[in-house]
């Protein structure tokens, strides 16, 4: 394994299995599947989704929408609040593909009216408890006002993201959040289906979409992280370590055996500085052993405890510290695969293919 610098490895088999499992759940529940491509941001990985018949996608920026539109995707939702400063690009793109934008407030609707004279497809973003952006579901007057203002545009339905599942303390809490979200969306949709019989309710977070089996009253799901999973999903008990499809290979550059610490070439600019708490310490990534065809969990508990720009410090188990040498390559399972993939910029498959990243 010829690695000289931090390199993001992709296990294609695990990636395909993750896509297949979610695709089967979608078919079982008769849902629209619009996976969020912000996790992988790769044309080659996008082609794998097409193998499973998926032709609708979600992105998180106009730039990302342009990237995938140029790769042949024709039905794209930008699941990020409408930015009037990008209206010219949105107009151009909407003439080429079926593009959906997101209206997250009454003021956002007013900005759209002021920005364009052409008709656009839009969803109204609903705040179902995450409190990041969107109109609260019980603010019916605001929702009605927004729809009235946007009468020349095409109302597609309601969209929400239950990002609060990532802060859950148990799988039961994740499922409770999902249940509450589906009830909120059901009640909201029922108030508007007479006037708009074709509107849909769209939800999209990996924890609930992976764990839940009941999607009654939901029309569309938009999970993204499931394509790779990561250490955060593992600690939420959403996936097994064996499901995680990405790993950062990092060179060992120094060792302090008295402190059981290993210094790697792999820092915040490679892994991001997101962490989970473990044994009262920050865990920036789980250590795994690499071989030529795969990675496997390291003996004992070894994980990244410190990250600076280029450096990472691993608190190693006795077994690992006794077998490691400077110049070895060690694997790190990232806490957040979306952020890590974005920072790393490309993927190296286990059979030495290089996959792009936007």
C-alpha positions in Angstrom: 0.0 0.0 0.0 2.0 3.0 -1.3 0.7 5.9 0.8 2.8 9.0 1.4 0.3 11.5 2.8 -3.3 11.4 4.3 -5.5 9.5 1.8 -9.2 8.8 1.9 -9.9 5.2 1.1 -13.3 4.0 -0.1 -14.6 0.5 0.2 -16.8 0.2 -2.9 -18.4 -3.0 -1.7 -19.6 -1.5 1.6 -20.7 1.7 -0.2 -22.9 -0.3 -2.7 -24.3 -2.4 0.1 -25.3 0.7 2.0 -27.0 2.1 -1.1 -28.8 -1.2 -1.7 -30.2 -1.5 1.8 -31.6 2.0 1.7 -33.0 1.4 -1.8 -34.8 -1.7 -0.6 -36.3 0.1 2.3 -37.6 2.8 -0.1 -39.2 0.3 -2.4 -40.7 -1.6 0.6 -42.4 1.6 1.8 -43.3 3.0 -1.6 -41.3 6.2 -1.1 -39.6 8.6 -3.4 -35.8 8.3 -2.9 -33.9 11.6 -3.3 -30.6 10.9 -1.6 -28.5 13.8 -0.5 -25.3 13.9 -2.5 -23.5 16.4 -0.2 -21.9 13.5 1.6 -20.0 12.0 -1.3 -20.1 14.9 -3.9 -18.7 12.5 -6.6 -19.8 11.8 -10.1 -18.5 8.2 -9.9 -20.3 7.4 -6.7 -23.4 9.0 -8.3 -23.2 6.4 -11.0 -23.6 3.7 -8.4 -26.9 5.2 -7.4 -28.1 5.1 -11.0 -27.4 1.3 -11.0 -30.2 1.1 -8.4 -32.6 3.2 -10.6 -32.2 6.4 -8.6 -32.8 9.5 -10.8 -33.6 12.2 -8.2 -31.1 13.8 -5.9 -30.6 16.4 -3.2 -27.7 18.8 -2.9 -26.7 21.6 -0.5 -25.6 24.4 -2.9 -26.2 25.9 -6.3 -22.6 25.0 -7.2 -23.2 21.4 -6.3 -26.4 21.4 -8.3 -24.4 22.7 -11.3 -21.8 20.0 -10.9 -24.3 17.2 -10.9 -26.5 18.7 -13.6 -23.4 18.8 -15.8 -23.0 15.1 -15.1 -26.5 14.3 -16.4 -28.7 14.5 -13.3 -32.0 16.1 -14.3 -34.1 16.3 -11.1 -32.3 18.1 -8.3 -33.5 19.7 -5.0 -31.2 22.3 -3.4 -32.0 21.6 0.3 -30.5 24.9 1.5 -32.4 28.2 2.1 -32.9 30.2 -1.1 -30.0 32.7 -1.6 -31.2 35.7 -3.7 -27.6 36.6 -4.5 -27.5 33.4 -6.7 -30.7 34.0 -8.6 -29.1 34.3 -12.0 -27.4 30.9 -11.6 -30.7 29.4 -10.3 -32.6 30.8 -13.3 -30.1 29.4 -15.8 -30.1 26.0 -14.1 -33.9 25.8 -13.8 -34.2 26.1 -17.6 -32.0 23.0 -18.1 -33.3 20.6 -15.4 -36.2 20.1 -12.9 -34.8 22.2 -10.1 -36.4 22.7 -6.7 -35.4 25.4 -4.3 -36.1 25.9 -0.7 -38.1 28.7 0.9 -37.3 28.9 4.6 -39.3 31.9 5.8 -41.8 34.6 4.8 -38.9 37.0 4.1 -37.3 34.4 1.9 -40.5 34.2 -0.1 -40.6 38.0 -0.4 -37.0 37.9 -1.6 -37.8 35.4 -4.3 -40.7 37.6 -5.6 -38.3 40.6 -5.8 -35.6 38.6 -7.5 -37.1 36.9 -10.5 -40.0 37.0 -13.0 -39.7 33.4 -14.1 -41.6 30.5 -12.4 -39.6 28.2 -10.2 -40.3 25.0 -8.3 -40.1 25.4 -4.5 -40.5 23.5 -1.2 -41.3 25.3 2.0 -38.9 24.2 4.7 -40.5 23.3 8.0 -38.8 23.5 11.4 -40.1 20.3 13.0 -37.8 20.6 16.1 -34.2 21.0 14.9 -34.4 24.8 15.1 -31.8 25.5 12.4 -33.9 27.1 9.7 -37.5 26.8 8.4 -41.0 27.9 9.4 -42.5 26.4 12.5 -45.2 23.9 11.5 -47.8 25.6 13.6 -47.2 29.0 11.9 -50.0 28.3 9.4 -50.6 31.9 8.7 -47.0 32.5 7.6 -47.1 29.4 5.5 -50.3 30.4 3.8 -48.9 33.9 3.2 -45.7 32.5 1.7 -47.7 30.3 -0.7 -50.0 33.2 -1.6 -47.0 35.4 -2.4 -45.5 32.7 -4.5 -48.6 32.0 -6.6 -46.7 32.4 -9.9 -44.3 29.7 -8.7 -44.8 25.9 -8.4 -45.4 24.7 -4.9 -44.0 21.2 -4.5 -44.7 20.5 -0.8 -43.0 20.6 2.6 -39.5 19.6 3.4 -37.8 19.1 6.8 -34.5 17.9 8.2 -34.5 16.3 11.7 -30.9 17.1 12.4 -31.7 16.8 16.1 -31.5 13.0 15.8 -27.7 13.5 15.7 -27.9 14.7 19.3 -30.1 11.8 20.5 -29.0 9.7 23.4 -30.5 6.4 22.2 -32.0 4.7 19.2 -35.4 5.0 20.9 -35.0 8.8 21.1 -34.1 8.8 17.3 -37.3 6.8 16.6 -39.3 9.1 18.8 -38.1 12.2 16.9 -38.9 10.4 13.7 -42.4 9.6 14.9 -43.0 13.2 16.0 -41.7 14.6 12.7 -44.0 12.3 10.6 -47.0 13.3 12.7 -46.1 17.0 12.2 -45.7 16.6 8.5 -49.0 14.6 8.3 -50.9 17.3 10.1 -49.4 20.1 8.0 -49.9 18.3 4.7 -53.6 17.6 5.5 -54.3 21.3 5.8 -53.2 21.9 2.2 -53.9 18.8 0.2 -57.4 20.0 -0.8 -55.9 23.1 -2.5 -52.7 21.3 -3.6 -53.5 17.5 -4.0 -50.0 16.7 -5.4 -47.8 18.2 -2.7 -45.4 15.9 -0.9 -43.9 15.6 2.5 -40.1 15.1 2.4 -37.8 14.1 5.3 -34.2 13.4 5.3 -31.7 12.4 8.1 -29.6 9.3 8.1 -30.3 8.1 11.7 -34.1 8.0 11.4 -34.2 6.9 7.8 -31.9 4.0 8.6 -33.5 2.9 11.9 -37.2 3.6 11.2 -39.5 1.1 9.5 -42.7 3.1 9.5 -42.9 6.0 7.0 -46.7 6.4 6.9 -47.7 9.9 5.7 -44.2 10.5 4.3 -43.7 10.7 0.5 -40.0 11.2 0.1 -36.7 10.6 2.0 -33.4 12.4 1.5 -30.7 10.7 3.7 -27.1 11.3 2.7 -24.6 10.1 5.3 -25.7 6.5 5.0 -23.7 6.0 1.8 -20.5 5.9 3.9 -21.7 6.1 7.6 -19.0 7.2 10.1 -18.0 7.0 13.8 -20.8 9.3 14.9 -23.4 7.0 13.3 -21.7 4.0 14.9 -21.9 5.6 18.4 -25.5 6.5 17.8 -26.0 2.7 17.1 -27.3 3.5 13.6 -24.7 1.3 11.9 -22.0 -1.3 12.7 -18.3 -0.6 12.2 -18.4 -3.1 9.3 -20.8 -0.7 7.5 -18.5 2.3 7.4 -17.2 2.6 3.9 -14.5 5.3 4.3 -11.2 5.4 6.2 -8.3 7.9 6.2 -4.9 6.3 5.8 -2.3 8.4 7.7 1.5 8.0 7.9 3.0 7.5 11.4 5.7 10.2 11.9 6.6 10.0 15.6 5.9 7.8 18.7 6.1 8.5 22.4 6.0 5.0 24.0 6.1 6.4 27.5 2.8 8.1 27.0 1.4 5.5 24.6 0.9 8.2 22.0 1.4 8.1 18.2 1.8 11.2 16.1 0.4 10.9 12.6 0.4 13.0 9.5 -3.3 13.7 9.6 -4.8 16.8 11.2 -7.9 19.1 11.2 -7.4 19.9 7.5 -7.9 16.3 6.7 -10.4 15.0 9.2 -12.1 18.2 10.4 -12.2 19.0 14.1 -15.5 17.3 14.9 -15.4 14.9 17.8 -17.4 12.6 20.0 -16.8 12.2 23.8 -15.4 8.8 24.9 -14.2 8.0 28.4 -14.2 11.7 29.3 -12.0 12.6 26.4 -12.5 14.0 22.9 -12.4 11.3 20.2 -11.6 12.7 16.7 -11.4 9.3 15.0 -11.1 5.6 15.7 -7.9 3.8 14.9 -8.1 0.7 12.6 -5.5 -1.5 11.1 -5.0 -1.4 7.3 -4.1 -4.2 5.0 -3.9 -4.3 1.2 -7.6 -5.1 0.8 -9.5 -3.8 3.8 -9.3 -2.3 7.3 -10.2 -3.9 10.5 -10.7 -2.7 14.1 -7.5 -2.3 16.0 -6.8 -4.4 19.1 -7.8 -2.5 22.1 -9.2 1.0 22.2 -7.0 3.5 20.2 -8.3 6.8 19.0 -7.3 10.4 18.1 -7.3 12.7 21.1 -5.8 15.8 19.6 -5.8 17.5 16.2 -3.9 20.5 15.0 -3.6 21.6 11.3 -1.4 18.7 10.1 -0.7 16.7 13.2 -2.9 14.1 14.9 -2.1 12.5 18.2 -3.4 8.9 18.9 -3.8 7.6 22.4 -2.9 4.0 21.7 -3.5 0.7 23.4 -0.6 -1.3 24.7 -0.9 -3.8 21.9 -0.8 -1.1 19.2 2.1 0.9 20.7 4.2 -2.3 20.8 3.7 -3.1 17.2 3.8 0.3 15.5 6.8 1.9 13.9 7.6 5.3 12.3 6.8 5.0 8.6 3.8 2.7 9.1 0.4 3.6 7.7 -2.5 3.6 10.1 -6.2 4.0 9.4 -8.6 6.5 11.0 -12.4 6.1 10.9 -13.7 9.7 10.7 -16.2 11.1 13.1 -18.1 12.8 10.3 -17.6 11.3 6.8 -19.3 14.2 5.0 -16.8 16.8 6.4 -13.8 14.5 5.9 -14.7 13.8 2.3 -15.1 17.5 1.6 -11.7 18.2 3.1 -9.9 15.4 1.4 -11.1 16.1 -2.1 -11.0 12.7 -3.7 -11.2 9.0 -2.9 -8.9 6.0 -3.5 -10.7 2.7 -3.8 -9.2 -0.5 -2.5 -8.4 -1.5 -6.1 -6.5 1.8 -6.6 -9.1 3.7 -8.6 -9.3 7.5 -8.0 -12.8 8.9 -7.6 -13.5 12.6 -8.0 -15.0 15.0 -5.5 -16.6 18.2 -6.4 
